[in-house]
Amino acid sequence: MKPILRKLSRDVPAMLGLAIVVFVLLLAIFGPLIAPYPGDAAASHLTRRLKPPSADFLFGTDNLGRDIFSRIILGARGALAIALTVVTVAMAIGVPLGLLAGFRRGWLSETVMRVTDVVLAIPQLVLALALAQLMSPSIETAMLALSLTYWPFFTRIVYAETRRLSSSLFVDALRGVGAGTGRIVFLHILPNAISPVIVRATIGLGFTILVAAVLGFLGMGATPPAPDWGLTIAESRVYLPTAWWYVTFPGLAILLTVMGFNLLGDGLRDLVDPRIRRSR
């Protein structure tokens, strides 16, 4: 573990990404304690609407007089909750299917991978929008739509790793000593295939936050008065360009969070497979 951490610490972009991720995680955990106006998650104060950034309101106020700085902090918890739920559900679906298709041969493996290819052929955002349209807009709808469109990424990765590992000598040796299929797959193949899954999950957290913000922006995710970053950007369009702060700071929150996960994911990818290491 220490050599891995030592190598990661030499990767400046990855450490920057880790710092951003940890910062957002702390905001999500301690948001109500950090936010200067925690009640602004749902309250309205029309007497102070659309105030520019100042000492009292660092990021200004929105159309209902709510502190944008507080709502960004409070929105971090929702953004991470959506991302973690989606990636966890997608892994729970995709990893077992990848193991099954990769270790087994025949029609079952072909069926799983053809369905995976069909879902992968459709852009995730388009498919998520189509699924979200079929259900009422809510956080739960957004999470379900994203989960049902993200699992093929894990299936494809685990399938390739399982196919590669299943032809290894240690698998033949395990078969020779009478090890069962379950033991070979879950105790030997899965631990050796988990590294690219972790990398995909890390990058997927950032991408899921971005897609969830798009769903919120289009009115198919979070609903008012939730302090959702994408929803806030959607509400701010009416007041551009006068209230520039209304759209700028939630947009920066999305940008920095997604960038943090991507930088960290790239650093982990370099550790997992040095052959594709970024040029520096």
C-alpha positions in Angstrom: 0.0 0.0 0.0 2.8 2.4 0.9 4.6 2.1 -2.5 1.3 2.8 -4.2 0.7 5.9 -2.1 4.3 7.0 -2.7 3.9 6.7 -6.5 0.6 8.6 -6.4 2.1 11.4 -4.3 4.6 12.1 -7.1 1.7 12.7 -9.5 0.9 16.3 -9.1 -2.3 16.3 -11.1 -3.6 13.3 -9.2 -2.8 14.8 -5.9 -4.6 18.0 -7.0 -7.6 15.9 -7.9 -7.4 14.0 -4.6 -7.4 17.4 -2.7 -10.5 18.6 -4.6 -12.3 15.3 -4.0 -11.5 15.4 -0.3 -12.6 19.0 -0.1 -15.9 18.3 -1.8 -16.4 15.2 0.5 -15.9 17.4 3.6 -18.4 19.9 2.3 -20.9 17.1 1.8 -20.4 15.8 5.3 -20.2 19.0 7.2 -22.2 21.3 4.8 -25.0 22.3 7.3 -22.3 23.3 9.8 -20.1 25.2 7.3 -22.8 27.0 5.3 -23.4 30.6 6.6 -27.1 30.4 5.9 -28.1 26.7 6.1 -31.8 27.6 6.2 -31.4 28.9 2.6 -31.7 25.3 1.3 -35.5 25.9 1.1 -36.3 29.4 2.5 -36.8 32.6 0.5 -35.9 36.2 1.3 -37.4 38.4 -1.4 -36.0 41.6 0.2 -32.5 40.6 -0.7 -33.0 39.0 -4.1 -30.2 39.1 -6.7 -27.6 40.8 -4.5 -24.1 40.8 -6.0 -21.2 39.1 -4.2 -20.4 41.0 -0.9 -19.0 40.3 2.5 -22.4 39.1 3.7 -23.1 37.0 0.6 -19.8 35.7 -0.9 -21.4 34.4 -4.1 -24.4 36.8 -4.1 -28.0 35.8 -3.8 -30.5 34.2 -6.2 -33.9 35.2 -7.5 -35.5 34.3 -4.1 -32.8 36.0 -2.0 -31.1 32.8 -1.0 -27.4 32.7 -0.4 -25.7 31.0 -3.4 -22.6 30.2 -1.4 -24.7 28.3 1.1 -26.7 26.5 -1.5 -23.5 25.4 -3.4 -22.2 23.9 -0.1 -25.5 22.2 0.7 -25.7 20.9 -2.9 -22.4 19.0 -2.6 -24.1 16.4 -0.5 -26.8 15.7 -3.1 -24.3 15.7 -6.0 -22.1 13.1 -4.2 -25.1 11.0 -3.0 -26.3 10.7 -6.6 -22.8 9.9 -8.0 -22.1 7.3 -5.3 -25.5 5.6 -5.6 -25.4 5.5 -9.4 -21.8 4.1 -9.5 -22.5 1.5 -6.8 -25.7 0.3 -8.5 -24.0 0.2 -11.9 -21.1 -1.8 -10.4 -23.6 -4.2 -8.7 -25.1 -4.9 -12.1 -22.1 -4.7 -14.4 -19.4 -6.5 -12.5 -21.3 -9.8 -12.0 -22.5 -9.7 -15.6 -18.9 -9.2 -16.8 -17.7 -12.1 -14.7 -20.4 -14.3 -16.0 -19.9 -13.4 -19.6 -16.1 -13.6 -19.4 -15.8 -16.9 -17.6 -18.6 -18.7 -19.3 -18.7 -19.5 -23.0 -21.7 -20.0 -25.3 -25.0 -18.3 -25.9 -25.3 -16.8 -22.4 -22.0 -14.9 -22.7 -22.9 -13.8 -26.3 -26.3 -12.5 -25.1 -24.9 -10.5 -22.3 -22.2 -8.9 -24.4 -24.6 -8.1 -27.3 -27.0 -6.4 -24.9 -24.0 -4.5 -23.4 -22.9 -3.4 -26.9 -26.3 -2.2 -27.8 -26.6 0.0 -24.6 -23.0 1.3 -25.2 -23.9 2.3 -28.7 -26.4 4.8 -27.5 -24.9 7.9 -25.9 -25.5 7.7 -22.1 -27.0 11.2 -21.9 -29.5 10.5 -24.6 -30.5 7.2 -23.1 -30.7 8.8 -19.6 -32.9 11.5 -21.0 -35.2 9.0 -22.6 -35.6 7.0 -19.4 -36.1 10.1 -17.3 -38.8 11.3 -19.7 -40.8 8.1 -18.9 -40.9 8.9 -15.2 -41.7 11.9 -13.1 -38.8 14.3 -12.5 -37.0 13.6 -9.2 -33.7 12.7 -7.7 -34.7 9.1 -7.6 -35.6 9.2 -11.3 -32.2 10.7 -12.2 -30.4 8.0 -10.2 -32.3 5.2 -11.7 -31.9 6.5 -15.3 -28.1 7.0 -14.8 -27.7 3.6 -13.1 -29.5 1.8 -16.0 -27.2 3.5 -18.5 -23.8 3.2 -16.8 -23.5 -0.6 -15.9 -22.3 -1.6 -19.4 -19.0 0.2 -18.8 -18.2 -2.0 -15.9 -19.5 -5.1 -17.8 -17.1 -4.5 -20.7 -14.1 -3.8 -18.5 -14.7 -6.9 -16.3 -15.4 -9.1 -19.3 -12.1 -8.2 -20.9 -10.2 -8.8 -17.7 -11.9 -12.0 -16.9 -11.3 -13.4 -20.4 -7.6 -12.5 -20.0 -7.3 -14.0 -16.5 -9.3 -17.1 -17.2 -6.6 -18.3 -19.7 -3.8 -17.8 -17.1 -1.7 -20.6 -15.7 -2.9 -20.0 -12.1 -6.5 -20.7 -13.2 -5.5 -23.9 -14.9 -3.7 -24.9 -11.7 -6.8 -24.1 -9.6 -8.9 -26.3 -11.9 -6.3 -29.0 -11.5 -6.6 -29.1 -7.8 -10.4 -29.2 -8.0 -11.3 -25.6 -7.2 -14.9 -24.8 -8.0 -16.1 -22.1 -10.4 -17.3 -19.8 -7.6 -14.0 -20.0 -5.8 -12.0 -19.3 -9.0 -14.1 -16.4 -10.1 -14.7 -14.6 -6.8 -11.5 -15.3 -4.8 -9.0 -15.2 -7.6 -10.2 -13.6 -10.8 -12.3 -10.8 -9.3 -9.5 -9.5 -7.0 -7.1 -9.4 -10.0 -9.7 -7.6 -12.1 -10.8 -5.0 -9.5 -8.1 -2.3 -10.3 -9.5 -1.1 -13.6 -13.0 -1.2 -12.0 -11.8 1.2 -9.3 -10.4 3.5 -12.0 -13.6 3.4 -14.0 -15.6 4.1 -10.9 -13.5 7.1 -9.9 -13.8 8.7 -13.3 -17.5 7.6 -13.4 -18.2 9.6 -10.2 -17.2 12.8 -11.9 -19.0 12.0 -15.1 -22.2 11.1 -13.2 -22.2 14.4 -11.4 -21.9 16.1 -14.7 -24.8 14.1 -16.3 -26.9 14.5 -13.2 -26.4 18.3 -13.4 -27.5 18.2 -17.1 -30.7 16.3 -16.1 -31.3 18.9 -13.4 -30.7 21.7 -15.9 -33.3 20.1 -18.2 -35.8 19.7 -15.4 -35.6 15.9 -15.3 -33.6 15.6 -12.1 -33.9 17.5 -8.8 -36.9 19.7 -8.3 -37.2 23.1 -6.5 -36.3 24.1 -3.8 -33.5 21.5 -3.7 -30.0 23.1 -3.8 -29.0 21.3 -6.9 -26.2 22.7 -9.0 -27.7 21.9 -12.4 -31.1 23.2 -11.3 -29.6 26.4 -10.1 -27.9 27.0 -13.4 -31.3 26.4 -15.2 -33.0 29.0 -12.9 -30.3 31.6 -13.5 -30.7 31.8 -17.3 -33.5 34.3 -17.0 -31.3 36.8 -15.2 -28.3 36.7 -17.5 -26.1 38.7 -18.1 -27.1 41.1 -15.3 -26.8 38.6 -12.4 -23.7 36.9 -13.7 -22.8 35.4 -10.3 -26.0 33.4 -10.3 -24.7 31.0 -13.0 -21.0 31.4 -12.6 -20.4 29.9 -9.1 -22.6 26.8 -9.5 -20.9 26.2 -12.9 -17.5 26.5 -11.3 -18.6 24.0 -8.6 -19.5 21.4 -11.2 -16.3 22.1 -13.2 -14.0 21.7 -10.2 -15.7 18.6 -8.8 -15.7 16.8 -12.2 -12.1 17.9 -12.8 -11.1 16.6 -9.4 -12.5 13.1 -10.0 -11.0 13.0 -13.5 -7.5 14.0 -12.4 -7.7 11.4 -9.6 -9.0 8.7 -11.9 -6.1 9.5 -14.4 -3.6 9.1 -11.7 -5.1 5.8 -10.5 -5.1 4.6 -14.2 -1.4 5.3 -14.4 -0.7 3.2 -11.4 -2.9 0.3 -12.7 -1.4 0.3 -16.2 1.9 2.2 -16.7 1.8 1.4 -20.4 -0.8 4.2 -20.9 0.8 6.7 -18.5 0.2 10.3 -19.4 3.1 12.1 -21.0 4.6 14.7 -18.7 
